[in-house]
Amino acid sequence: MPIYEFKCRSCNKEFETIVFSSDENVTCPECKGGNVERIMSVCGFKSGDNFTPSTGSSGCSSCSSTNCSGCH
């Protein structure tokens, strides 16, 4: 069961949810609206104190830091 990231087009809330099937209707936990879009996730690997994003970028999508130890 994969966890996907979504963004609500109505209230701009970004959230994660488990999707059990490809035809499942996803609703926003904030406004309960169904106008959501799946967004690309940054997948990474954590080994000890080191975090390596799989996208090859040096930072996270949610911050401008090149050191992810503060958020992972």
SVG drawing of the C-alpha trace seen along z (x, -y; Angstrom):
<svg xmlns="http://www.w3.org/2000/svg" viewBox="-15 -28 41 30">
<polyline fill="none" stroke="black" stroke-width="0.4" points="0.0,0.0 1.8,-3.1 1.7,-6.4 1.1,-9.3 1.4,-13.0 -1.5,-15.2 -2.3,-18.9 -5.8,-20.2 -6.7,-22.6 -9.4,-24.3 -7.4,-25.1 -3.8,-24.4 -3.2,-22.0 -0.5,-19.4 -1.0,-16.0 0.0,-12.3 -2.4,-9.4 -2.3,-5.6 -4.0,-4.7 -5.4,-1.2 -6.4,-1.1 -5.9,-3.3 -9.6,-4.2 -9.9,-5.3 -11.4,-8.8 -9.0,-10.9 -10.4,-13.9 -8.6,-16.7 -8.4,-16.2 -8.5,-20.0 -11.6,-21.1 -12.9,-17.6 -12.9,-18.6 -12.3,-16.1 -10.4,-18.4 -6.9,-17.1 -3.9,-16.4 -1.2,-13.9 2.2,-15.6 5.7,-14.2 7.4,-13.0 11.0,-13.2 12.2,-9.7 15.3,-9.3 17.4,-6.9 18.6,-7.4 21.6,-5.7 22.7,-6.7 22.9,-10.5 23.1,-10.9 20.1,-11.5 20.4,-11.1 17.5,-12.3 17.0,-10.0 16.4,-12.9 20.1,-13.8 19.4,-17.3 21.2,-18.5 18.1,-19.6 14.6,-18.7 11.6,-19.9 10.2,-21.7 13.4,-23.6 16.4,-25.3 18.9,-23.7 21.6,-21.4 21.7,-19.5 18.6,-17.4 19.6,-16.4 17.3,-19.1 14.1,-17.8 14.8,-14.0"/>
</svg>
